Amino acid sequence: MNNQTKSHSLSKEKIKILLLENLHDNALSYFESNDYPNVECLKDSFNGKELIEKIQDVHLLGIRSKTQITSEILENAHKLIAIGCYSIGTNQVDLQAAKLKGIPVFNAPFSNTRSVAELVISECIFLIRGIPEKNYYAHNGKWFKEATNSFEVRGKNIGIIGYGHIGSQVSILAENLGMNVFYYDIEKKLNLGNAKCCGSLEELLRIADIVTLHVPENETTINMITKQQLEMMKKGSYLINISRGSVVNLEDLAATLEEKHLYGAAIDVYPEEPASNNGSFTCLLQKFQNVILTPHIGGSTLEAQANIALEVSEKLVKYCDVGSTIGATNFVEVALIPNDTKQRYLHIHKNMPGVLNKITKVFIERNLNIASQFLQTDPFIGYVIIDVDSKEYVKDIMTELKSIPGTIKTRMLY
């Protein structure tokens, strides 16, 4: 990058990066190793007016699950280029609003899969052996040694609701333990090993000894498990939820446990969760000695957090450096490589007729040869990447690109 070009493109020193919620050190290290020195790392999450104030000058934002990026937040994030969700899910971000503001959102859909799957398997064993109750009694001075309602997982039926990345990994581990694996998913999925697909949720609930949930949060999964579904489960079965807090109705689960229809449960996610470790936590399941309650730690292992930090940071750097959107959850995907002998312009616009023609005209009228041009669209936006055979900056070209009707964001990378 020569000095003429650099003076008209935002230098890496000026790109402000804000990382919230105590991300793994790998995130900071990756940005610094790629010459992004202006990084602020904070342990806490922010929301509402406090977050709006915090991100006024931020170009790249990294969050986990506590920080909520609403349309109002995005309306006030005038310099924001991209968001990195250092998690599997992205439901903490208004994805459509981000898209319409020209802000791609990146996540790490695979990095903590193993950690979550291992927790599920361990909870299967703990629940079916009655460990939560025995642990409780031992802590309170009672010797509760007996085999009643204590079983091996071998030969038992595990029912997996949601056969995606995590559900299928649970399937593999469970089968290796000798369990019979059944799964249900609204989309057709290729079963792994000897796993069997159930034709309905009801079918799975009626045959499973242990039911584990691995679904996203959306309008079809909110209150997916209520009294009706819990009563379909076998008497003496167990429920595990490490997906989203809205999926299981906890009042109904508590009632079912009171009736001893279920022998136990493990819950890692809740409808309302403290914003930090300093917050208090209350849950109506705390009174049950046969329930495992964990503080949303499904993916909280050092290995998972280290992998997530690298994966998401790499995607943010690739987008900021070369314009690549591979891995964006709300954006058209374009794979790009650096082209340091050219000038590269990015243009995000509303998907409307004639915009590409107007963009091309800006360069043609200046007698600039377009070496390559990439365009991807969806029903809402278009994303154009233009490489020009020139390293000399042309006056007012960015002003004219921004003035094209329908323009959302435009940048000159180099």
C-alpha positions as CSV (number, residue, x, y, z in Angstrom):
1,M,0.0,0.0,0.0
2,N,1.6,3.3,-1.1
3,N,1.4,6.5,0.9
4,Q,-1.0,8.2,-1.5
5,T,-3.5,5.4,-1.2
6,K,-3.0,4.9,2.5
7,S,-3.9,8.6,3.2
8,H,-7.3,8.1,1.7
9,S,-8.0,4.7,3.3
10,L,-8.7,4.3,7.0
11,S,-5.4,3.1,8.5
12,K,-5.4,0.1,10.9
13,E,-4.2,2.4,13.7
14,K,-7.4,4.4,13.4
15,I,-9.8,1.4,13.3
16,K,-11.2,1.1,16.8
17,I,-12.1,-2.4,18.1
18,L,-14.2,-3.0,21.2
19,L,-14.2,-6.5,22.7
20,L,-16.8,-7.1,25.5
21,E,-17.7,-9.8,27.9
22,N,-14.2,-11.0,28.9
23,L,-13.2,-12.7,25.6
24,H,-10.2,-15.1,25.5
25,D,-6.8,-13.5,25.1
26,N,-6.5,-15.0,21.6
27,A,-8.9,-12.4,20.3
28,L,-6.6,-9.5,21.3
29,S,-3.5,-11.3,20.2
30,Y,-4.9,-12.0,16.8
31,F,-5.9,-8.4,16.1
32,E,-2.5,-7.2,17.4
33,S,-0.6,-9.7,15.2
34,N,-2.5,-8.4,12.2
35,D,-1.5,-4.8,13.0
36,Y,-4.6,-3.6,14.7
37,P,-3.3,-1.9,17.8
38,N,-6.4,0.1,18.8
39,V,-8.3,-2.6,20.8
40,E,-10.2,-2.1,24.0
41,C,-11.0,-5.3,26.0
42,L,-13.6,-5.2,28.8
43,K,-14.9,-7.9,31.1
44,D,-18.5,-6.6,31.3
45,S,-21.4,-6.4,28.9
46,F,-23.3,-3.2,28.1
47,N,-26.8,-2.6,26.9
48,G,-29.1,0.3,26.1
49,K,-27.9,3.9,26.5
50,E,-24.7,2.8,28.1
51,L,-23.8,0.6,25.0
52,I,-24.8,3.4,22.6
53,E,-22.4,5.7,24.3
54,K,-19.7,3.1,24.3
55,I,-19.7,2.3,20.6
56,Q,-20.0,5.8,19.1
57,D,-16.5,5.5,17.5
58,V,-16.2,1.8,17.3
59,H,-15.6,0.1,13.9
60,L,-15.4,-3.6,14.9
61,L,-17.4,-4.9,17.9
62,G,-16.9,-8.3,19.6
63,I,-19.5,-9.7,22.0
64,R,-20.7,-12.9,23.6
65,S,-24.3,-13.6,24.6
66,K,-25.2,-10.9,27.2
67,T,-24.8,-7.8,25.0
68,Q,-28.0,-7.2,23.0
69,I,-27.6,-5.4,19.7
70,T,-31.0,-4.0,18.9
71,S,-32.1,-1.8,15.9
72,E,-31.9,1.2,18.2
73,I,-28.2,0.4,19.0
74,L,-27.4,0.0,15.3
75,E,-29.0,3.3,14.4
76,N,-26.6,5.0,16.8
77,A,-23.5,3.0,15.7
78,H,-22.5,5.3,12.8
79,K,-19.0,4.0,12.3
80,L,-19.7,0.3,12.9
81,I,-18.3,-1.9,10.1
82,A,-18.9,-5.4,11.4
83,I,-19.9,-7.4,14.5
84,G,-18.3,-10.6,15.8
85,C,-20.5,-12.9,18.0
86,Y,-18.0,-14.9,20.0
87,S,-20.5,-17.7,20.3
88,I,-22.5,-20.3,18.4
89,G,-25.7,-18.3,18.3
90,T,-26.4,-14.8,17.0
91,N,-29.8,-14.2,18.5
92,Q,-28.4,-11.4,20.6
93,V,-28.1,-9.3,17.4
94,D,-31.0,-8.0,15.3
95,L,-29.6,-9.6,12.2
96,Q,-31.9,-8.0,9.7
97,A,-31.4,-4.5,11.1
98,A,-27.6,-5.1,10.9
99,K,-27.9,-6.2,7.3
100,L,-29.9,-3.1,6.3
101,K,-27.2,-1.0,7.9
102,G,-24.5,-2.8,5.9
103,I,-23.0,-4.6,8.9
104,P,-22.2,-8.3,8.5
105,V,-22.3,-10.4,11.7
106,F,-19.9,-13.2,12.1
107,N,-20.0,-16.1,14.7
108,A,-18.3,-19.4,15.5
109,P,-20.8,-22.2,14.8
110,F,-18.4,-25.0,15.3
111,S,-15.7,-24.0,17.8
112,N,-17.5,-25.0,21.1
113,T,-19.4,-28.0,19.7
114,R,-17.2,-30.5,21.5
115,S,-17.4,-28.7,24.8
116,V,-21.2,-28.6,24.8
117,A,-21.5,-32.2,23.7
118,E,-19.2,-33.4,26.5
119,L,-21.3,-31.6,29.1
120,V,-24.4,-33.2,27.8
121,I,-22.9,-36.7,28.0
122,S,-21.6,-36.0,31.5
123,E,-25.0,-34.8,32.6
124,C,-26.6,-37.9,31.1
125,I,-24.4,-40.1,33.3
126,F,-24.9,-37.9,36.4
127,L,-28.6,-37.8,36.1
128,I,-29.2,-41.4,35.4
129,R,-26.9,-42.4,38.3
130,G,-28.8,-40.0,40.7
131,I,-25.6,-38.1,41.4
132,P,-27.2,-34.7,42.1
133,E,-29.2,-36.1,45.0
134,K,-26.3,-38.2,46.4
135,N,-24.0,-35.2,46.1
136,Y,-26.6,-33.0,48.0
137,Y,-26.9,-35.5,50.8
138,A,-23.2,-36.0,51.1
139,H,-22.7,-32.2,51.5
140,N,-25.3,-32.3,54.2
141,G,-23.8,-35.1,56.2
142,K,-26.0,-37.9,55.0
143,W,-24.7,-41.3,53.7
144,F,-27.0,-42.1,50.8
145,K,-25.5,-45.3,49.3
146,E,-28.1,-47.3,47.3
147,A,-28.7,-48.4,43.7
148,T,-32.4,-47.5,43.5
149,N,-33.1,-45.5,40.4
150,S,-29.4,-45.6,39.5
151,F,-28.7,-47.0,36.0
152,E,-26.0,-47.3,33.4
153,V,-26.4,-45.2,30.2
154,R,-25.5,-48.3,28.1
155,G,-28.6,-49.6,26.4
156,K,-30.7,-46.5,27.2
157,N,-32.5,-44.4,24.7
158,I,-31.3,-40.8,24.2
159,G,-33.6,-38.5,22.3
160,I,-31.8,-35.5,20.6
161,I,-34.1,-32.6,19.5
162,G,-32.1,-30.7,16.9
163,Y,-29.6,-32.7,14.9
164,G,-27.2,-29.9,14.0
165,H,-23.6,-29.5,14.8
166,I,-23.9,-30.1,18.5
167,G,-26.8,-32.6,18.3
168,S,-24.9,-34.8,15.9
169,Q,-21.8,-34.7,18.0
170,V,-23.8,-35.7,21.1
171,S,-25.1,-38.6,18.9
172,I,-21.6,-39.9,18.2
173,L,-20.5,-39.7,21.8
174,A,-23.7,-41.3,23.1
175,E,-23.5,-44.2,20.6
176,N,-19.9,-44.8,21.7
177,L,-21.2,-45.3,25.2
178,G,-23.6,-47.9,24.0
179,M,-26.7,-45.7,24.0
180,N,-29.5,-46.1,21.4
181,V,-29.7,-42.7,19.6
182,F,-33.0,-41.2,18.3
183,Y,-33.3,-37.7,16.9
184,Y,-35.9,-35.3,15.6
185,D,-35.2,-32.2,13.4
186,I,-37.6,-30.1,11.3
187,E,-35.1,-30.4,8.4
188,K,-34.0,-33.7,6.9
189,K,-30.6,-34.6,8.2
190,L,-28.2,-37.4,7.4
191,N,-28.0,-39.7,10.5
192,L,-24.6,-40.6,11.8
193,G,-23.8,-44.2,12.8
194,N,-26.9,-46.1,13.9
195,A,-28.9,-43.0,15.0
196,K,-32.6,-43.2,14.0
197,C,-34.7,-40.3,12.9
198,C,-38.1,-39.9,14.5
199,G,-41.0,-38.7,12.4
200,S,-42.3,-36.4,15.1
201,L,-41.4,-34.7,18.4
202,E,-44.1,-36.8,20.1
203,E,-42.5,-40.0,18.9
204,L,-39.1,-39.0,20.2
205,L,-40.5,-38.0,23.6
206,R,-42.4,-41.2,24.1
207,I,-39.4,-43.5,23.5
208,A,-36.4,-41.6,25.1
209,D,-35.0,-42.2,28.5
210,I,-33.1,-39.0,28.3
211,V,-34.2,-36.0,26.1
212,T,-31.6,-33.3,25.2
213,L,-32.4,-30.1,23.4
214,H,-30.2,-28.4,20.8
215,V,-32.3,-25.9,18.9
216,P,-32.0,-22.2,18.2
217,E,-34.3,-19.6,19.7
218,N,-37.0,-18.5,17.2
219,E,-40.8,-18.3,17.1
220,T,-41.1,-22.0,16.5
221,T,-39.0,-23.1,19.5
222,I,-40.2,-20.7,22.3
223,N,-42.0,-22.8,24.8
224,M,-41.3,-25.9,22.7
225,I,-41.4,-28.0,25.9
226,T,-44.4,-27.3,28.1
227,K,-46.5,-29.5,30.4
228,Q,-48.0,-31.2,27.3
229,Q,-44.7,-32.4,26.0
230,L,-43.3,-33.2,29.4
231,E,-46.3,-35.5,30.1
232,M,-45.5,-37.4,26.9
233,M,-42.1,-38.3,28.2
234,K,-41.6,-41.7,29.9
235,K,-42.2,-41.8,33.6
236,G,-38.7,-41.8,35.2
237,S,-37.0,-40.1,32.3
238,Y,-34.7,-37.0,32.3
239,L,-34.6,-33.7,30.5
240,I,-31.4,-31.7,29.5
241,N,-31.5,-28.2,28.1
242,I,-28.3,-26.6,27.0
243,S,-29.8,-24.7,24.0
244,R,-31.8,-21.5,24.8
245,G,-33.6,-20.5,28.0
246,S,-36.9,-19.8,26.2
247,V,-37.3,-23.4,24.9
248,V,-38.4,-25.0,28.1
249,N,-41.2,-23.7,30.3
250,L,-39.6,-23.9,33.7
251,E,-42.9,-23.6,35.6
252,D,-44.2,-26.6,33.8
253,L,-40.9,-28.5,34.3
254,A,-41.1,-27.7,38.0
255,A,-44.6,-29.1,38.2
256,T,-43.6,-32.3,36.4
257,L,-40.7,-32.8,38.8
258,E,-43.0,-32.2,41.8
259,E,-45.2,-35.0,40.5
260,K,-42.1,-37.2,40.1
261,H,-43.0,-37.9,36.5
262,L,-39.5,-37.0,35.6
263,Y,-36.6,-38.3,37.8
264,G,-34.4,-35.3,37.1
265,A,-33.3,-32.5,34.8
266,A,-30.2,-30.5,33.9
267,I,-30.6,-26.9,32.9
268,D,-27.8,-24.6,31.6
269,V,-29.8,-21.7,30.1
270,Y,-32.6,-19.6,31.5
271,P,-35.3,-17.1,30.4
272,E,-33.5,-14.4,32.4
273,E,-29.8,-14.6,33.3
274,P,-27.6,-12.2,35.3
275,A,-25.6,-9.8,33.2
276,S,-22.3,-10.7,35.0
277,N,-20.9,-12.9,37.8
278,N,-21.8,-10.1,40.2
279,G,-25.5,-10.5,39.6
280,S,-27.8,-12.6,41.8
281,F,-29.4,-15.7,40.3
282,T,-32.8,-17.1,41.3
283,C,-34.6,-20.0,39.7
284,L,-37.7,-21.9,40.8
285,L,-35.8,-25.2,40.1
286,Q,-33.3,-24.5,42.9
287,K,-35.3,-26.4,45.5
288,F,-35.0,-29.7,43.6
289,Q,-32.1,-31.9,44.7
290,N,-32.4,-34.0,41.5
291,V,-31.8,-31.0,39.2
292,I,-28.4,-29.9,37.9
293,L,-28.3,-26.1,37.4
294,T,-25.3,-24.6,35.7
295,P,-24.6,-20.9,34.8
296,H,-24.7,-21.0,30.9
297,I,-21.4,-22.8,30.7
298,G,-22.1,-25.2,27.8
299,G,-19.3,-23.8,25.7
300,S,-17.2,-22.4,28.6
301,T,-14.1,-24.4,28.4
302,L,-10.6,-22.9,27.7
303,E,-10.3,-24.9,24.5
304,A,-13.7,-23.7,23.2
305,Q,-13.1,-20.1,24.1
306,A,-9.6,-20.1,22.6
307,N,-10.9,-21.6,19.4
308,I,-13.9,-19.2,19.2
309,A,-11.6,-16.2,19.8
310,L,-9.4,-17.1,16.9
311,E,-12.2,-18.1,14.5
312,V,-14.3,-14.9,14.9
313,S,-11.3,-12.6,15.0
314,E,-10.0,-14.1,11.8
315,K,-13.3,-13.5,10.1
316,L,-13.4,-9.9,11.3
317,V,-9.9,-9.2,10.1
318,K,-10.5,-10.8,6.7
319,Y,-13.6,-8.6,6.2
320,C,-11.8,-5.5,7.3
321,D,-8.6,-6.3,5.3
322,V,-10.0,-7.7,2.0
323,G,-13.8,-7.5,2.1
324,S,-14.4,-11.2,2.5
325,T,-17.8,-12.1,4.0
326,I,-17.4,-15.9,4.3
327,G,-19.0,-17.0,7.5
328,A,-21.3,-14.0,7.9
329,T,-24.7,-15.1,9.2
330,N,-26.8,-12.2,7.9
331,F,-24.9,-11.2,4.8
332,V,-24.3,-12.3,1.2
333,E,-21.1,-14.4,1.2
334,V,-18.2,-13.4,-1.0
335,A,-14.7,-15.0,-0.9
336,L,-11.9,-12.6,-1.7
337,I,-8.1,-12.6,-1.7
338,P,-5.9,-9.5,-1.3
339,N,-5.0,-7.6,-4.5
340,D,-2.3,-5.2,-3.5
341,T,-1.5,-4.0,-7.0
342,K,-5.0,-2.6,-7.4
343,Q,-7.3,-0.2,-5.7
344,R,-10.3,-2.0,-4.0
345,Y,-13.6,-0.4,-3.3
346,L,-16.6,-2.0,-1.4
347,H,-20.1,-0.8,-2.0
348,I,-23.1,-2.1,0.0
349,H,-26.5,-0.9,-1.3
350,K,-30.2,-1.7,-1.3
351,N,-31.1,-4.3,-3.9
352,M,-32.7,-2.1,-6.5
353,P,-32.3,-1.8,-10.3
354,G,-29.6,0.3,-11.8
355,V,-27.2,0.6,-8.9
356,L,-24.4,-1.6,-10.4
357,N,-24.6,0.4,-13.6
358,K,-24.2,3.7,-11.7
359,I,-21.2,2.3,-9.7
360,T,-19.5,1.2,-12.9
361,K,-20.2,4.5,-14.5
362,V,-18.3,6.3,-11.7
363,F,-15.1,4.5,-12.7
364,I,-15.6,4.6,-16.5
365,E,-16.1,8.4,-16.5
366,R,-12.7,8.7,-14.8
367,N,-11.1,6.5,-17.4
368,L,-10.3,3.8,-14.8
369,N,-10.1,0.2,-15.9
370,I,-12.0,-2.2,-13.7
371,A,-9.7,-5.2,-13.3
372,S,-12.4,-7.3,-11.6
373,Q,-15.9,-6.9,-10.2
374,F,-17.8,-9.1,-7.8
375,L,-21.5,-8.8,-7.0
376,Q,-23.7,-10.8,-4.6
377,T,-27.2,-10.0,-3.8
378,D,-30.1,-11.2,-1.7
379,P,-33.7,-9.8,-1.6
380,F,-32.6,-6.8,0.5
381,I,-29.0,-5.8,-0.3
382,G,-26.3,-5.9,-2.9
383,Y,-22.6,-6.2,-2.2
384,V,-20.1,-5.0,-4.9
385,I,-16.3,-5.3,-4.8
386,I,-14.4,-3.5,-7.5
387,D,-10.7,-3.8,-8.2
388,V,-9.3,-0.9,-10.3
389,D,-6.0,-0.9,-12.3
390,S,-4.7,2.1,-10.5
391,K,-2.8,3.0,-7.4
392,E,-3.3,6.8,-7.8
393,Y,-6.2,8.2,-5.7
394,V,-8.9,9.9,-7.8
395,K,-10.4,12.9,-6.2
396,D,-14.0,12.8,-5.1
397,I,-14.6,9.2,-6.2
398,M,-15.7,8.2,-2.7
399,T,-18.1,11.1,-2.5
400,E,-19.7,10.1,-5.8
401,L,-20.0,6.5,-4.8
402,K,-21.7,7.5,-1.5
403,S,-24.1,9.7,-3.4
404,I,-25.5,6.9,-5.6
405,P,-29.2,6.4,-4.6
406,G,-29.6,3.3,-2.4
407,T,-26.1,3.3,-1.0
408,I,-25.8,1.9,2.5
409,K,-22.0,1.9,3.0
410,T,-19.0,2.3,0.9
411,R,-15.3,1.9,1.7
412,M,-12.0,2.0,-0.1
413,L,-9.8,-0.7,1.3
414,Y,-6.5,0.2,-0.4
